[in-house]
Amino acid sequence: MTAALLDGAARLLRGVRWYLREISGEADYERFRRKHLSEHPGEPVPSRRDYERQRARHREEHPQSRCC
């Protein structure tokens, strides 16, 4: 019974961690980093700060309406 309770708690914590990483954008940078490494091997990966600047610049240059 205790093992099942611990497994459930661990699963809940993993879910909360996943959710927080998704809404904070931390997971986005890791996906970008993996893609960059696979598509541009040998090139340096932009820092998280540079990545965020590029995203902000892209959003400003390519605005989208958020309706529906």
C-alpha positions as CSV (number, residue, x, y, z in Angstrom):
1,M,0.0,0.0,0.0
2,T,2.8,2.4,0.9
3,A,4.7,1.7,-2.4
4,A,1.5,2.5,-4.4
5,L,1.1,5.7,-2.5
6,L,4.7,6.8,-3.1
7,D,4.4,5.9,-6.8
8,G,1.3,8.0,-7.1
9,A,2.9,10.9,-5.3
10,A,6.0,10.6,-7.6
11,R,3.8,10.6,-10.7
12,L,1.9,13.7,-9.4
13,L,5.2,15.5,-8.8
14,R,6.5,14.6,-12.3
15,G,3.3,16.0,-13.8
16,V,3.5,19.2,-11.8
17,R,7.2,19.6,-12.9
18,W,6.3,19.0,-16.5
19,Y,3.4,21.5,-16.4
20,L,5.6,24.2,-14.8
21,R,8.4,23.7,-17.3
22,E,5.9,24.0,-20.2
23,I,4.3,27.2,-18.9
24,S,7.6,28.9,-17.9
25,G,9.1,28.2,-21.4
26,E,12.0,26.2,-20.0
27,A,11.0,23.2,-22.1
28,D,11.0,25.4,-25.3
29,Y,14.6,26.2,-24.9
30,E,15.6,22.6,-24.4
31,R,13.6,21.6,-27.5
32,F,15.3,24.4,-29.5
33,R,18.7,23.3,-28.2
34,R,18.2,19.6,-29.2
35,K,17.0,20.7,-32.7
36,H,19.9,23.1,-33.1
37,L,22.4,20.4,-32.2
38,S,20.9,17.9,-34.6
39,E,20.6,20.4,-37.5
40,H,23.8,22.3,-37.0
41,P,26.4,20.0,-35.5
42,G,29.6,21.6,-34.5
43,E,28.1,25.1,-34.3
44,P,27.8,26.7,-30.9
45,V,24.3,26.7,-29.4
46,P,22.9,30.2,-28.6
47,S,22.5,30.9,-24.9
48,R,19.1,30.9,-23.2
49,R,19.3,34.7,-23.1
50,D,20.0,34.9,-26.9
51,Y,17.3,32.4,-27.6
52,E,14.8,34.6,-25.6
53,R,15.9,37.7,-27.5
54,Q,15.4,35.9,-30.9
55,R,11.9,34.8,-29.8
56,A,10.9,38.3,-28.7
57,R,12.2,39.8,-31.9
58,H,10.3,37.2,-34.0
59,R,7.1,37.9,-32.1
60,E,7.5,41.7,-32.6
61,E,8.2,41.2,-36.3
62,H,5.5,38.7,-36.9
63,P,2.5,39.6,-34.8
64,Q,-0.5,37.2,-34.7
65,S,-4.0,37.8,-33.5
66,R,-4.9,35.6,-30.6
67,C,-8.6,35.3,-31.3
68,C,-10.2,31.8,-30.9
